[in-house]
């Protein structure tokens, strides 16, 4: 699963809940927390195409970015 979102209020809550339920979660966000383990990928949604391997092995995308 990948979360395409800002790691703000909604992102933090959603991420923590999914991980606590046992999901393997990647997070794609402009700002990446430095104190977290896991799979955080820093990037801008407008340049999503620059990350060609981002969706490998992904079977669910949660997109919450408002542009």
C-alpha positions in Angstrom: 0.0 0.0 0.0 1.2 3.5 -0.7 -0.1 6.7 0.8 0.2 9.7 -1.5 -0.3 12.6 0.9 1.1 15.3 3.0 2.5 13.9 6.2 0.4 16.3 8.3 -2.6 15.7 10.6 -4.4 13.3 8.3 -1.3 11.5 7.1 0.1 10.9 10.5 -3.1 9.5 11.9 -3.7 7.3 8.8 -0.2 6.0 8.7 -0.1 5.1 12.4 -3.4 3.3 12.2 -2.5 1.3 9.1 0.9 0.2 10.5 -0.7 -0.7 13.8 -3.1 -3.0 11.9 -0.2 -4.8 10.3 -0.1 -3.1 6.9 3.2 -2.5 5.1 2.9 1.2 4.1 5.0 3.5 1.9 4.5 7.2 2.3 5.1 9.7 -0.6 5.2 13.2 0.7 7.0 16.6 0.2 8.2 16.4 3.8 9.5 13.2 5.3 10.0 12.8 9.1 13.6 12.1 10.0 12.7 10.2 13.2 10.5 7.5 11.6 11.5 4.2 10.3 9.6 2.7 7.4 9.3 3.6 3.8 9.1 7.3 3.4 9.7 8.7 0.0 10.3 12.4 -0.4 8.9 14.0 -3.5 6.5 16.5 -5.0 3.2 15.2 -6.4 3.7 17.3 -9.6 6.8 15.2 -10.3 5.3 11.8 -9.5 6.5 10.5 -12.8 10.1 11.0 -11.8 9.7 8.1 -9.3 9.2 5.3 -11.8 9.6 2.4 -9.2 7.3 4.0 -6.7 4.4 1.7 -7.4 6.3 -1.6 -7.8 4.6 -4.2 -5.6 1.8 -1.9 -4.7 -1.8 -3.1 -4.8 -3.6 -0.2 -3.1 -3.1 3.6 -3.4 -4.6 6.1 -1.0 -4.4 9.6 -2.5 -5.3 12.5 -0.2 -3.4 15.4 -1.7 -5.4 18.5 -2.5 -3.9 20.4 -5.4 
